[in-house]
Amino acid sequence: MEQFDYVVLGASHAGLEALRAIRAHDADGSIAVLDREGRLPVSPTVLPYVVSGKRPEDRIALRERGWFDDLQVAYRQQAHAAALDTAYSRLRLADGREIGYGKLLLATGAAPAIPPIEGLSDVRFHVLRTLDDALALREVASAAGRSAGRAVVLGAGLVGMHAAENLARAGARVTIVEMRDQVLPGYFDATAAARIEGAFRDNGVEVLTGRRVARVAPRAAGCTVLLEGGEACDADVLLVAAGVRPEVSYLAGSGVAVERGVVVDEFMRTAAANVWAAGDVVQTRSFFGDATPAGGILPDAVEQGRTAGMSMAGDPALQPYPGGVSLNTYGFFGRRALSVGRDAPREAGPGWETRVRGGEGSDAYLKIVLCEGRLQGVFGVDVLFDPGIMWELILRRVDVGARADALLEDPQDTARALMSGLWR
């Protein structure tokens, strides 16, 4: 059995940032990175651009193999975790090998969630989570486009919307089915979502919100998606983009607590000794201390990975993870939408304030949400601002109330000026 001081299970954003943080403090400890994929690590966020052909698949790796070699890291591919024995600090892989660890990071990410739809398992459908998924979808999208075939996308999250645009651009006739009452629920407020949906309709995409799928039936070429209420959509290509679920199957009986994901504390430690977790696999608290969904975005995964790595290595500069704050940038049909933070609750108290620029008929839309003068959220379509700076203003709980009008009028320069004053 091989033995390492540190084992990082997973090689996406959280795992790679943890590895960098470990090596920054511990130059000599032995480290293994176990990657279940057979290719160099890639970000799921780039996969829609592989489908569209905008990014060649041989130029999307997050790290080349030489990077691991330079850090003196044992990088192992096709290493699928099968079971974790925390009592003896060892990990069993699907091929029967065992890896012993001093400290372990679980960064196994998430897998596509497959909804329990009658008949779905009897037809061919696609998901989009790995490079192989992207290449397969690119092939069928091209074929559907050449024949003006029909494509149905189940789910109007970022993955589904990106894929629907690419399918439409390829020439397919596309229908999006979303059970919530707007596209991109949880990412954008209702007004921003309506503008995005309008752009899709203008480009020939049928968008069905507030609809549920009753069942899926096979047909000679593809399948038929039957909605509750009796409506039917024929599909030559079916993409299931109904979200993701944490990859935790190997944790049964391990003593690692799992609820909606692996449960961690503010230093990304799990309930098991010498085991940390970060990225899409974890369940973390919201920065706002409410029911606002946390995690699942790239900046959070990086921050969690850094926190976990510093904690594992005993770095004295370690700071607790502050909690999740959503940040999303989304390009569609040559336009851009941005969202950072949270919207005002339905029962907002007297300390809440919402300011909006861009009404009906206006191309640009911006909404800022404040609570007691502190920025809570920013939502925009075709408005220029730096989402990273807005994210920092929220995390630092900066009082922007006196500059709220300026922030609404010129969010880019006003936010930069506010942040510049903090950095001095």
N, C-alpha and C positions, 0 to 999 in steps of 0.2 A: 504493500500500500504506500503510495506517495504521500508525503507530508509537507505542508507549507505553513508558514507563519500566518499568511493571509490568503484566503480564497475569495475571489469575486465571481459570483455566479450570475453571468449576464454581461453583455458587452455593448449596451447602448449608452445613452447619455449619462444616466445615473452611475452605472458601473465604471465608465471611463473617467468621470470626474472624481469618483471615489478613489480610483487607482492613482490618479495624479496627486490627490491630496495625501494619500498614504505615502507615496514615494517622496513627496516634498518634505516629510518629517522623518521618515525612516528609510534611509538610503540602502540599508543592507538586508532587511527582512525579506525572506523568500515569499514570492507572490505567484499565484496561478489565477488566470482568468479563464473561465469555462464558458464557452459560447456554444449554444445549441445549434446555431446555423453553420452551414458548410461554406459560407462566403465571409468576406471581411465585413465588419459591422457597418450597418447603414441606419439612418434615421427613418422611422416611419413617415415623418413629415415630408420627405422628398419623393415618396413613392408615386403620388399623383403625377409628378413631373416626369417620371419614368414612363408612366402610362401614356402621357401626351407626347413623349419623344423629345421634350425640352431638355432632359438630362440623360446623357448616355449612361448605361448601367455600369460601365467600367470606370466612371469618374465620380462616384457618389459615396465612397467609403469614408466613414468617420475617422478612421485611422488606418494607415498602412501597417503591414507586418513589422517593418523596421522600427516603428514607434515602440512597439512592445519590446523588441530586442534591445533598443537603447535604454529602456527602463529596467532591463534584466527581469522581464516578466515571462513566465511560461504561459503562452497563449494557446489554448486547446480548442479546436473547433469540433463540431458535431458531438458535443459533450452534453447529453440530455440528463438532467437530474431525475432520478427515480424515487429516492427516499433520503431523508435526513435523520441521522441518529445524533441527537444533541447530547445524549448521555455520554457517548464516546467520541464526540466531536469528529464525526466523519460523514461524508456524503457518498451515497451509492449512485452510480450512473446507470443508465439504461443498458449499457453493454456489460454490466457486471463489475466494472472497475470501482475501486473505492479510493477516495481522496480524503486524507486527514487534514484538519485545519486547526490553527490556534485561534483565529478570528475569521468569521464568515460574513460576507455581505450577500443578501438575497436581492438581486436586481433583475429578476426574470421577466419583468414587464407584464404585458397582458396579451391575451389572445382574442380573436373576434368572438363576440357573443352571437350565438345562433339562436334566434327566437323559436319557441315551440309552436311552429306553424304546421298544421296538418298538411302532409304531402311534400313538405320541403325536402326531406331526405330522399325522396324518390326522383328528384330532378337534378340536373346539373346547375350549380350556382357558383358564383365567385365571391371571394372576400379580398380584402386588401390590407395586409399587415406585414408581409415579407416581400423581398425582391422577387422571389419566384411567383408570388401572387400578382405582382405588378406586371411581370413579363407575360404571364398567362392572360391577364386582362387586356394588355396592350394588343395581343394577337387577336383576341375575339372582337375588341373594339374596332380594329382595322377592318376585319372581315364584315362586321355589322355596318360600318360606314360605307364600304364599297357597295353593299347591296341595299343600302337605306333600310336596314333591319330595325326591329324594335328592341329597345333596351328598357328594363325596369330596374329602378334602384330603390331598395327598401331601406329607408332611413335618410334624413336630411341633416345629418351632422356634417362636420368638415370633410370627412372621408367621402361620404355619399355625394355631397355637393361638388367637390373636386372631380370625382369620377363622372358624375352626370355631365359636367361641362366638357370634359375630355371626350366623352362618348358623343355628345352633340356636335362638337367641333369635327369629329371624325366623319360625321354624316349620318349617324344613327338618329332615329326618332325616339326620344327619351321621355319616360314618365318617372317622376319621383313620388313615392308614397311615404308619408310621414304621419304617425299616429297623433303627434302633438299638433297644436293649432297654429304653429309657425315653423318655418325652416330655421335651422341652426338654434334650436332651443338650448338654453344654458350657455350659449356663446354671445348672443346679441339680444338687445331689447327688441320689443315688438315692432317699433318704427323702423329701426335699421334692418330687421329681418324682412319686413314688407318691401323695402327698397331692393334688397338682394333678390327676393323672390320675383319682383317685377322685372329685373334684368334677365332672369332665367326665362320668364315667359316671353319677353321681347325677343329672345334668341331661340324660340321654338320649343322650349322644354315645357312639358305639361307638369304642373306641380299640384299634387293632391294632398292637402294637409287635413288633419283631423279625421284621417281614415285609417281603419285597421284591416289587416289581411285576414280573411277567414280561412283560406286554404290555397294550396298551389297544386295544379294538376298538370301532368305531362301532356305534351302534344307532339305531333310528328317532328317538328323542328323547334325545340325549346320547350316552353311551358306556358301556362295561363295562370295569372295571378288573380284570384277571385277575392274581391273586397266585401266586407260586411255591407249589406244593402243590395248586393247582387251585381255590382259593376265588375267587369272583367277587363284585364289588360293582358294582351298577348306579349310574350317576350322571347326574342331570339337569344338575348343575353340577360341574365338575372344576376344582379349584384346585391349581396346582403351586407348592409352597412349599418347595423343596428347597435353599434357601440362595441365595447370591449369588456372583458372580465379579467381580473388578476390571474396570473398563471401560478397557481398554488397547489396543484394536484400532488406534488411530491412532498407536501408538508403534513400529510395525514399521519397522526400519531407522533409528531415530532415535538410537541410541547410549544410550538410557535403559535400564538393566538392569531386566528383569522376571523374577521367579521366580513365587512365589505371588501377587505383587503388585509394584508398583514398589519397588525396593530403595532405601532411604534410610539416611543416617547419623543420628547423634543430634541433628543440627540440621535434619533433614528434607531434606538435599541429596541429589540423585540423582547418578548417575555422569556425567551431562552437565553441562557448565559452565552456570551461571546458570539452572539448572532445579531446582525443589524439588517435593515432592509431599506430600500430607497427606490423611487421611481414609480411607474404605473402599478407595481405590485402592492403598494402600501395603501393603507387607510390613514390619512392625516387629518388633523383638525384644520378648520378654516382660520385664517388670520383674523377674521372679523369676530370669531367666537360665537357664530350662529350656525344656522343650517346651510349656509352657502356651500355648494360643493367645492371640495379642495382637491388639488392634485390633478394629474392627467395632462399636464402641459409641460413643454420642454424646459422653460426657465425653472419651474418647480423641481423637475427631475434633476437638473444640474445642481440646484441649491441643496436638495436632499442628499445627493451623492457626495457633495463636498462636505456637508455636515457629518455624514456617516464615516467617510474616510478619515477626517480629522479626529473623530471620536475613536475610531479603531486604532489609530496610530498614537493616540494620547497627545495630540498637538495642543499646547497650552493656549493657543489663540482661538480655540473652539468657541463658537457662539451657538446658542440653541436655535433650532429651526423655528422661524417666526410663525409658520402656518401658511397655508396656501392662499395665494391671490391669483385669480385667473388672468391670463394675458393671451390674446389671440390676434393674429394678423391674417387676413384672408383676402386674396386676390381673385377676382372673378370677372371674366369678359372684359379685361382691360381696366377694371375699376378696383378700388381697395376699400376694405372695411377693417376697422380696428376696435377692439374692446379690451378694457382693463378694469379689473375689480368687479364690484357688484352694483346692481340697480337698487333703487329704494324699495323697501318692503311695501306690501299692499297697505298695511296699517302703519304707515310712517308717522312718527310722533312729531312734535313741534320743532325738534332740532334738525329735521331733514329739509333739504332744499334741492330742487331739480331745476336746472337751467337748460334751455334748448335753443339752438340756432338752426334755422332751415326748416320751413314749414312745407305745406303742400306746394308742389310745383318747383321747389328749389332743388337744384342738383345735389348740393352738399348738405349734410346733416351732422349735427354734433349735439351730444347731451352730456353734461357733467352733473354728477350727483355728490352732494356734500352732506355731512352730518356734523353739526356743531362747528362748521367752518373747515372741517378736514375732508380731504378728497376721499371718496369712497369708490367712485367708478367713472369711467369715460367711455362713451360709445360714439363711433363716427363712421360715416360713409363718405368717401371722397373728400376727406378733410385731413390735412397734413399735421401730424404730431408724432412725437417719439414715444412709443408705448413703453419702452424701458425706463424713461424718465418718469412717466406717469406712475409706473409700478413702484419706483423708488419713493415718490412723493407719498403714495399710499402707505408703503411699508414704514416710512419714517414718521407717519402721522403728522405731516406738515399742515399747519393751519394756513389755508389759502383763501379764506373767506374775504379778506380785504382785496384780493386780486381776482375774485371770481369773474367779474365782468371782463377783465383783460384776458383771463384764461379762456373764456368762451369766445371772445373775438379773435384772439391769436394764440391758440393753444401751444403751438410749437415754440415760439420765442418766449412766451410767458413762463412756460414750464422750465425751459432751459435757464432763464434768469433766476427763478426760484431755486433750482438745484445748484446753480453756480454759487448762490449766496451760502448754501449749506456746506459746499466743498471748500470755501475759503478758510 
